[in-house]
Each structure stands twice: as structure tokens, then as C-alpha cells.
Amino acid sequence: MQTIEHWINGAATSAGSTRTAPVYNPATGRQRASVLLAESSDVDTAVAAAGKAFESWGNSSLSQRIRVMFAFRELLVRHEDELARIISGEHGKVIDDARGEIVRGREVVEYACGIADALKGSFSDQVSRDVDVHNFRQPFGVVAGITPFNFPIMVPLWMHPIAIATGNTFVLKPSERDPSASRLVAELYAEAGLPDGVFNVVNGDKVAVDALLDHPDIAAVSFVGSTPIAKYVHERGTAAGKRVQALGGAKNHAVVLPDADLEFAANHLTAAAFGSAGQRCMAISVGVAVGQAGDELIKVLARKANEVKVGPGDDASNDMGPVVTEAARERVVGAVTKGGEQGATVVVDGRGLTVEGHEEGFFVGPSLLDHVTTEMDAYREEIFGPVLGIVRVDTVDEAIALINANPYGNGTAIFTGSGEAARKFQREVKVGMIGVNVPIPVPMSYYSFGGWKDSLIGDSPVHGPEGVRFYTRAKVVTTRWPHTEAAFNFPTSN
């Protein structure tokens, strides 16, 4: 069976690792590979390689860095199908969804191709007599990324292209559940001309995470994952003197007003709730039906949920694949069961789904719960699976108050034909990313991604201008060039 190694200093290596973890194909439930789990000494090796590489990469020209990014971008296009199949085989999502993930990640590489504009400083002339001031940004050195299983290529691409294009070197710790995409990305960087040691991949578990957070030669750490772990990473990393970017979990709401096109809204809610088996930090897990929209919305959603075709991700006819592990499947089943026990109406029940020929796969079907209340576990907990709960309220003001009372503030959406209602919603809701008739409002790469409240620990969103700021620090230079005259006589004659 294949063993997935680390990538350190431009080559695959086992370093000193002896522990391994299984990597499964979620559609079959069978192990497809093993992945090495790093010890702290392996992290030391990767950081040392990155530190050595920074000596030259940190002084490389913008032109050199941009050439690498353009070449890397073209290789991502060329290998899109291969990457998509790797992602589907280890995560479980359907091929089209995997391709969409690659495209969204590639947009950050395209932003990095234009990094020269983002790194331009400013200049102030004659701030005092014969005195000028200018500023510029410099890279930190060695930085690290710790990324989740649900987007094995997109989320790392939110981080390392910006970090590398601004002159840093990078150590990535991907999820041990689906690590193979990161290994191929490392090979593509090498093919693009990135010098050895600038990009490194260390596979691992908490041992590797703690080693990265504690390492004295890592200046900054980026993290995306659950809120409890984001808080842990932020606390431990900042205590070690690092700059920390920590994005946490979510409970995203979509509000549907009576004047909305319910067929349009239900189409998008279905895709947003059940796409990628609900394993997205921006998935819609709560629909908020306002006033008379409720009954009709439930009818349309139930029809569409029952039409979702579930099966292995490599079959193009399927809309939704399995969840990532058996434990994830059991968690989703338990959430639906508990919802029914606590008083929600189970309108569509995804429990007990089996896929012919894949009976051992980690499959669970879409579930739709109606009459969910804020006291229920189905509302309070981040299920991270294909479960959509519907909460009913009377007014848009109640909907806004409901969202604002939730501890998460990652993404939200409103479906309406009223500009007045949409404007009120976007101004009053306490959420970082908002969609108007757009269910998953992930911003383009030249904006920054980040929520509010417990969805962002600290104040550093990813990519875009905030990403450039995170991976660099500013210098401000004040200069005076006094007038001097050439002297042709001996000094003592003056």
C-alpha cells in the first residue's frame, strides 16, 4: 500500500517519521493509502530547510517570484483533472465540486501573479525642510499553514501563494485525512521553478501542529478549522510570539422573504446545504423562512432534496458524494435523530441511505428539518454534514436578531426581490460575508475572506489585501540628504 511521505527541501522524504495514519476512500470505506505522521524533529527539519531557502528567496526579485506564480498557475490548469480525482478519491466530493475548489484556489494564485501592485509603498515629499518619508513591506521569513480536510487544495491556496509571492518560505501541514493533493502541489511548484525549500509539506497530527506553533523560527501561522481549535492555535501561537491567522467554524443562515422567487431560492439553498455533503465552512445549514414563505418553501425544498442523487464522487451523474469518515456519518445521523427527538419535523430523512455497490461507503443522504428552534442541538451545533434546518420567524427584523444572537458570524444570505429589505439586512446583520440572492458569498481573491465573532479568532482574514498585510511587515523610512560641497583645499586651511 502506498505511503504518503513529506515534501522537504524539494524532495519526498520519510524524514524521521515512524507513525502512520490510514487514508480512506470515503465512497468504498476502504483504506487507499497510509500517511506518515511527523514528529517534532521532522518539523525542525522542514523549518531548517525553509529558513535556509529564505536567505536567497527573501532577497529574490519581484520579477522572479511572479514568473514562478505564472508558471505554477498554468500547471494547476494543466493538472486540474488529476487534482480533482485525487481530491474526490480522498475527500469524497464529486469531481465537478473538486474542480470548482481548484478554480477558486487558483484565483488566489492569479492575485499573487499581480502581487507587485499590492506591495507598492507610498512616498511623501518634503514633510519637513529637505526631509522625505517613504514606506515599504518586507516578508517575515518562515511561515506555516495548518489546513482542514474539507478543501484540501483551495484552503492551502488561500495561504501559500500570497506568502511565497511576498518573499516568505512556507511549511504546510495539511489534513492527514486527504494529504495527496498537497504532495502534487509541491511537485508542481518545483516544476514551476520554485527553489528547493521554499515550499514544504509536513504531514501529521497534533504533534506536528504543536511543533509548528512552538517553533521559534516560524514567524506566522495560518489556520482554518473548527472554532475550539482556532482558539487553541491562536492562544498557543501568539503566546510563542507569532502572528496568527485563525479562522473557525460557522452556522450560516439564509433568510427567505415572502417576495423571493421560491424556486430560485430553493435551488440555491439545496446546493448550498447539500453540496460537498455539507462539509463546507460556508455551507448553509439554517434556512430562515419569514412569514408566509414557510410552508411553500418547505414543499419546494423537500422536492429538491429528494432529487439529489447521492453516490461516489467519480461518477459524473451524482450530485453529492459521501462524508469523509464513518465517524462523520455517525455524527450526521445522530444530529438528525436528536433533532426529531427534540421536536423538529424530519421532512426528508437521509439516515439509512445505502449506495448499491458501495455499501461500506460513508454515505448519508440529504436531511431537511422543519420547525427547528434555537434551543435545539440541530441549531446550536455545527453539524458539518448534509442537514438543513428551517427556522420560522414573522419578520425580517426577527431574522436579523436571530442571526445576530448566534455566536458564529461567518457567512449569511438573503433571498428577496426587495432592495430595501436587502439593504437593511446587509447593514444590520453582524456577519462578515453577506450574499444577496447569493447563497455562498465567498469573495473573490482580490477581496479578503473572514467572518466575525467566533468564526474569526483575532483580526486577520485570509488572501486579498489582508493576506498581503498578514505575511509582510512595514518599514517607514525618514530621509534627509544635506547639501555638501566638494573641498579642494587642505582641511586645516579653513
NORQUI-V61553 format. One record per backbone hydrogen bond with DSSP energy under -0.5 kcal/mol. NH is the residue of the N-H (numbers start at 1). CO is the residue of the C=O. Records with the same first field share a line. If there is no record, write none. Layout:
NH=CO ; CO
This chain:
4=2 ; 34
5=3
6=13
7=201
8=11
11=8
13=6
17=14
19=37
21=35
23=33
25=30
26=24
28=25
29=25
30=25
32=23
33=23
34=2
35=21
36=4
37=19
38=36 ; 203
42=39
43=39
44=40
45=41
46=42
47=43
48=44
49=45
50=46
51=47
52=48
53=49
54=50
55=51 ; 52
56=53
57=53
58=54
59=56
60=57
65=61
66=62
67=63
68=64
69=65
70=66
71=67
72=68
73=69
74=70
75=71
76=72
77=73
78=74
79=75
80=77
83=79
84=80
85=81
86=82
87=83
88=84
89=85
90=86
91=87
92=87 ; 88
95=313
98=94
99=95
100=96
101=97
102=98
103=99
104=100
105=101
106=102
107=103
108=104 ; 105
109=105
110=106
111=107
112=108
113=109
114=110 ; 111
115=112
117=114
118=114
119=115
120=117
124=133
127=131
128=131
131=128
132=479
133=124
134=477
135=122
136=475
137=119
138=473
140=471
143=141 ; 169
144=220
145=171
146=222
147=173
152=149
155=151
156=151
157=153
158=154 ; 155
159=155 ; 156
160=156
162=159
163=159
164=160
165=161
166=162
167=164
168=163
169=141
170=198
171=143
172=200
173=145
174=172
178=175
182=179
183=179
184=180
185=181
186=182
187=183
188=184
189=185
190=186
191=187
192=188
193=190
194=189
198=195
200=170
201=7
202=172
203=201
204=174
209=205
210=206
211=207
212=208
213=209
214=210
215=211
218=215
219=142 ; 217
220=142
221=243
222=144
223=245
224=146
225=247
230=226
231=227
232=228
233=229
234=230
235=231
236=232
237=233
238=234
239=235
240=236
241=238
242=237
243=219
245=221
246=244 ; 457
247=223
248=455
252=283
253=411
254=286
255=413
256=288
257=255 ; 415
260=257
262=260
265=261
266=262
267=263
268=264
269=265
270=266
271=267
272=268
273=269
274=270
275=271
277=274
278=275
279=276
280=278
283=280
284=272
285=252 ; 283
286=252
287=389
288=254
289=287 ; 391
290=256 ; 288
291=289 ; 393
293=290
294=291
296=292
297=293
298=294
299=295
300=296
301=297
302=298
303=299
304=300
305=301
306=302
307=303 ; 304
308=304 ; 305
310=308
311=320
315=312
316=314
318=315
319=309
320=309
323=362
329=325
330=326
331=327
332=328
333=329
334=330
335=331
336=332
337=333
338=334
339=335
340=336
341=337
342=338
343=340
344=339
345=370
346=344
347=345 ; 368
348=368
350=348
353=350
356=354
358=355
361=358
362=26
363=361
365=350
367=386
368=348
369=388
370=345
372=390
376=373
379=376
380=376
381=377
383=381
387=385
388=367
389=285 ; 387
390=369
391=287 ; 389
393=289
399=395
400=396
401=397
402=398
403=399
404=400
405=401
406=402 ; 403
409=452
412=433
413=253
414=435
415=255
416=414
419=417
422=418
423=419
424=420
425=421
426=422
427=423
428=424
429=425
431=429
432=409
433=410
435=412
437=414 ; 435
441=439
442=440
443=441
447=444
449=462
452=409
454=407
455=452
456=453
457=246
458=456
461=459
462=449
463=158
466=463
467=463 ; 464
468=464
469=465
470=466
471=467
472=469
473=138
475=136
477=134
479=132
481=130
482=480
488=486
493=490
494=491
